[in-house]
């Protein structure tokens, strides 16, 4: 299982790269492997206000349809439009070309409940959330 140490993770299997007041979000290598071949991703709308813990995107695979949850509260400031035509990028490179969105973190929002790679790995091995 590929888990870069410079990222944070959620119990819902999203990864988060914090850079200043922005959070780039995608699904983990573990999540994409459990889903199988991804055939569709509904990227969020630019400018959409999102709330931590609430669904803001959907990923569809040959096995299931799953919600993607915002790891932070804020506003969507960038989306990976390439996923509309090439959703398989999430399978091929979940931490690179397979990113889903960038959220500008709302002022004063605490980054609570995120996991480091080791803690997330233990959670995933135990069978998810």
Rosetta silent file (secondary structure, phi, psi, omega in degrees, C-alpha in Angstrom):
SEQUENCE: XXXXXXXXXXXXXXXXXXXXXXXXXXXXXXXXXXXXXXXXXXXXXXXXXXXXXXXXXXXXXXXXXXXXXXXXXXXXXXXXXXXXXXXXXXXXXXXXXXXXXXXXXXXXXXXXXXXXXXXXXXXXXXXXX
SCORE:     score description
SCORE:     0.000 S_00000001
   1 L     0.000  124.737 -178.859    0.000    0.000    0.000 S_00000001
   2 L   -87.360  115.546 -179.744    1.481    3.312   -1.125 S_00000001
   3 L  -136.090   93.098  178.050    1.110    5.997    1.582 S_00000001
   4 L   -57.678  134.891 -177.996    3.311    9.075    1.207 S_00000001
   5 L   -72.294  -16.420 -177.979    4.402   10.346    4.623 S_00000001
   6 L   -85.993    1.629  179.842    3.992   14.010    3.649 S_00000001
   7 L  -105.810  163.126  169.598    0.209   13.675    3.318 S_00000001
   8 E  -107.576  159.733 -175.469   -2.627   13.504    5.835 S_00000001
   9 E  -134.216  157.970  176.433   -5.415   10.945    5.589 S_00000001
  10 L  -115.979  162.261  177.092   -9.039   10.600    6.662 S_00000001
  11 L   -65.872  -18.401 -179.814  -10.953    7.612    7.988 S_00000001
  12 L   -90.563    8.052  173.681  -13.072    7.850    4.812 S_00000001
  13 L    76.910   30.518  169.465   -9.957    7.097    2.683 S_00000001
  14 E   -99.546  151.930  170.987   -9.191   10.551    1.315 S_00000001
  15 E  -109.545  154.908 -176.063   -5.679   11.988    1.249 S_00000001
  16 E  -138.092  128.702  173.148   -4.937   15.649    1.888 S_00000001
  17 E  -111.552  111.279 -179.197   -1.906   17.746    0.950 S_00000001
  18 E   -89.934  124.322  175.420   -1.918   20.975    2.977 S_00000001
  19 E  -134.276  103.199 -175.926   -0.085   23.910    1.380 S_00000001
  20 L    64.612 -123.566 -179.869   -0.704   27.164    3.210 S_00000001
  21 L  -101.774   21.691  179.906   -4.466   27.675    3.347 S_00000001
  22 E  -121.885  144.715  179.446   -5.185   25.184    0.558 S_00000001
  23 E  -125.104  115.905  172.899   -5.868   21.470    0.712 S_00000001
  24 E   -85.974  135.677 -171.782   -5.469   19.258   -2.353 S_00000001
  25 E  -127.801  142.722  173.277   -7.710   16.212   -2.010 S_00000001
  26 E  -155.273 -174.097  175.381   -7.917   12.782   -3.614 S_00000001
  27 E  -103.670  151.858 -174.549   -8.655    9.191   -2.671 S_00000001
  28 L   -72.312  162.741  175.053   -5.954    6.924   -1.312 S_00000001
  29 H   -57.508  -40.912  177.563   -4.167    4.137   -3.135 S_00000001
  30 H   -59.770  -46.430 -178.425   -5.948    1.727   -0.791 S_00000001
  31 H   -62.296  -46.046 -178.438   -9.361    3.185   -1.708 S_00000001
  32 H   -65.589  -33.319  179.331   -8.774    3.024   -5.448 S_00000001
  33 H   -70.525  -34.077  177.573   -7.554   -0.583   -5.160 S_00000001
  34 H   -71.859  -34.439  179.820  -10.677   -1.551   -3.215 S_00000001
  35 H   -73.296  -31.585 -174.599  -12.956    0.178   -5.728 S_00000001
  36 L    85.112 -158.352 -175.488  -11.369   -1.439   -8.778 S_00000001
  37 L   -63.775  119.783  179.884  -11.467    0.202  -12.184 S_00000001
  38 E   -84.523  128.146 -174.394  -12.839    3.720  -11.827 S_00000001
  39 E  -112.154  -13.867 -178.714  -15.186    4.605  -14.685 S_00000001
  40 E  -160.069  140.366  172.284  -16.585    8.013  -13.654 S_00000001
  41 E  -133.642  126.039  174.240  -15.794   10.860  -11.290 S_00000001
  42 E   -90.490  100.692  179.153  -18.156   13.699  -10.543 S_00000001
  43 L   -74.910  149.264 -179.578  -15.747   16.520   -9.783 S_00000001
  44 L   -68.803  164.748 -179.559  -17.112   19.246   -7.515 S_00000001
  45 L   -83.114  134.789  175.254  -18.210   22.615   -8.873 S_00000001
  46 L   -57.657  137.333  178.892  -15.711   25.476   -8.721 S_00000001
  47 L    85.415   -4.079 -179.493  -16.696   27.957   -6.039 S_00000001
  48 L   -70.055  131.701  173.576  -18.772   25.402   -4.143 S_00000001
  49 E   -79.090  131.963 -179.299  -18.706   25.805   -0.372 S_00000001
  50 E  -123.930  153.454 -179.529  -17.919   22.481    1.290 S_00000001
  51 L  -119.074  133.318  179.594  -18.157   21.300    4.882 S_00000001
  52 L   -52.454  132.140  177.923  -15.722   18.899    6.503 S_00000001
  53 L    87.995   -5.409  179.966  -17.203   15.416    6.705 S_00000001
  54 L  -105.180  147.828  179.665  -19.875   16.069    4.056 S_00000001
  55 E   -62.635  136.017  176.141  -19.927   14.570    0.559 S_00000001
  56 E  -135.052    0.116  179.798  -18.614   16.894   -2.147 S_00000001
  57 E  -159.195  165.488  179.284  -17.819   14.502   -5.002 S_00000001
  58 E  -135.351  138.965  174.686  -18.710   11.018   -6.248 S_00000001
  59 E  -120.957  134.653 -179.991  -16.548    8.271   -7.701 S_00000001
  60 E  -119.327  130.349  177.890  -18.029    5.351   -9.637 S_00000001
  61 E  -121.752  179.504  177.377  -16.179    2.125  -10.274 S_00000001
  62 L   -65.674  -19.168 -177.928  -17.078   -1.214  -11.800 S_00000001
  63 L   -98.766  -34.480 -170.493  -17.845   -2.365   -8.225 S_00000001
  64 L  -162.553  166.450  169.998  -19.553    0.558   -6.498 S_00000001
  65 E  -111.922  128.532 -175.863  -20.511    4.219   -6.324 S_00000001
  66 E  -131.499  142.262  173.834  -18.862    6.038   -3.426 S_00000001
  67 E   -77.735  147.984  170.766  -19.052    9.505   -1.973 S_00000001
  68 E  -108.893  129.247 -174.484  -15.894   11.549   -1.518 S_00000001
  69 E  -103.214  138.915  177.113  -15.994   13.585    1.679 S_00000001
  70 L   -66.708  126.865  179.035  -14.476   17.015    2.184 S_00000001
  71 L   -81.563  -15.399 -179.099  -11.671   16.717    4.732 S_00000001
  72 L  -140.206  160.950  174.550  -11.862   20.442    5.518 S_00000001
  73 L   -91.092  135.486  179.618  -14.416   23.244    5.447 S_00000001
  74 E   169.272 -150.899 -177.576  -13.889   25.836    2.745 S_00000001
  75 E  -127.305  137.064  177.236  -14.444   26.630   -0.923 S_00000001
  76 E   -71.354  119.180 -178.161  -13.460   24.575   -3.977 S_00000001
  77 E  -111.461   -9.767  175.489  -10.895   26.678   -5.871 S_00000001
  78 E  -156.622  145.060  175.233   -9.643   24.090   -8.402 S_00000001
  79 E  -132.223  152.215 -179.723  -10.894   20.812   -9.847 S_00000001
  80 L   -88.328   85.437 -177.553   -9.133   18.180  -11.899 S_00000001
  81 L   -60.675  -25.187 -179.552  -11.171   18.475  -15.110 S_00000001
  82 H   -59.825  -25.865 -178.276   -8.983   15.787  -16.742 S_00000001
  83 H   -68.987  -20.755  178.669  -10.793   13.191  -14.610 S_00000001
  84 H   -60.737  -43.132 -179.868  -14.018   13.823  -16.534 S_00000001
  85 H   -96.254  -20.064 -176.514  -12.513   12.156  -19.619 S_00000001
  86 L  -134.270   65.832 -178.533   -9.850   10.067  -17.891 S_00000001
  87 L   -63.478  -20.268 -179.701  -11.185    8.814  -14.527 S_00000001
  88 L   -65.467  -13.300  176.332   -8.628    5.993  -14.659 S_00000001
  89 H   -58.002  -30.228  178.753   -5.965    8.544  -13.618 S_00000001
  90 H   -66.483  -38.571  176.264   -7.160    7.915  -10.051 S_00000001
  91 H   -69.229  -40.989 -173.599   -6.248    4.229  -10.406 S_00000001
  92 H   -75.652  -37.798 -172.639   -2.950    4.969  -12.142 S_00000001
  93 L  -150.901   69.002 -172.839   -1.650    7.840   -9.980 S_00000001
  94 L   -60.434  -27.823 -177.454   -3.923    8.564   -6.989 S_00000001
  95 L   -98.132   -2.072 -179.054   -1.436   10.979   -5.336 S_00000001
  96 L  -119.798 -102.612 -177.955   -0.382   12.770   -8.524 S_00000001
  97 L   -65.094  -12.064 -178.402   -2.482   13.138  -11.681 S_00000001
  98 L   -93.441   12.891  176.891   -5.451   11.568   -9.873 S_00000001
  99 L   -60.572  154.422 -175.899   -6.083   14.461   -7.465 S_00000001
 100 L  -105.919  -48.120 -176.130   -9.749   15.515   -7.382 S_00000001
 101 E  -156.565  162.232  171.815   -9.995   19.070   -6.037 S_00000001
 102 E  -116.969  129.701 -179.997   -8.289   21.893   -4.167 S_00000001
 103 E  -113.421  127.144  171.354  -10.177   23.464   -1.275 S_00000001
 104 E   -80.503  118.594 -173.620   -9.286   26.858    0.134 S_00000001
 105 E   -71.543  130.950  179.594   -9.585   26.266    3.852 S_00000001
 106 L   -61.198  144.191  179.940  -11.980   28.619    5.630 S_00000001
 107 L   -58.190  136.144  176.110  -10.347   31.065    8.056 S_00000001
 108 L    80.418    2.807 -179.303  -10.141   29.773   11.597 S_00000001
 109 L   -81.015  128.101  177.342  -10.868   26.152   10.670 S_00000001
 110 L   -83.794  141.688  178.582   -8.903   23.649   12.719 S_00000001
 111 L   -92.761   80.553 -176.461   -7.456   20.664   10.893 S_00000001
 112 L  -104.697  154.280  172.549   -8.720   18.016   13.265 S_00000001
 113 L    81.503    2.649  178.008   -9.253   14.321   12.821 S_00000001
 114 L   -85.436  150.352 -174.507   -6.669   13.788   10.092 S_00000001
 115 E  -109.663  151.341  170.908   -4.393   10.790   10.321 S_00000001
 116 L   -83.648  173.389 -175.089   -0.715   10.309    9.561 S_00000001
 117 H   -59.888  -41.161 -177.615    0.358    7.532    7.171 S_00000001
 118 H   -64.922  -46.357 -179.760    1.087    5.015    9.935 S_00000001
 119 H   -64.914  -41.689  178.469   -2.272    5.488   11.673 S_00000001
 120 H   -63.568  -41.772  179.280   -4.147    5.362    8.367 S_00000001
 121 H   -59.316  -42.477  178.116   -2.325    2.155    7.365 S_00000001
 122 H   -62.634  -42.355  178.804   -3.390    0.520   10.635 S_00000001
 123 H   -62.254  -46.805 -177.409   -6.988    1.601   10.034 S_00000001
 124 H   -64.603  -40.215  179.483   -7.016    0.313    6.433 S_00000001
 125 H   -63.986  -32.744  179.511   -5.511   -3.045    7.423 S_00000001
 126 L   -76.229   -5.977  175.243   -8.258   -3.489   10.018 S_00000001
 127 L   108.496   26.813  173.900  -10.840   -3.194    7.274 S_00000001
 128 L    91.310 -150.547 -171.866  -11.704    0.449    6.853 S_00000001
 129 L  -103.231    0.000    0.000  -13.973    2.618    8.937 S_00000001
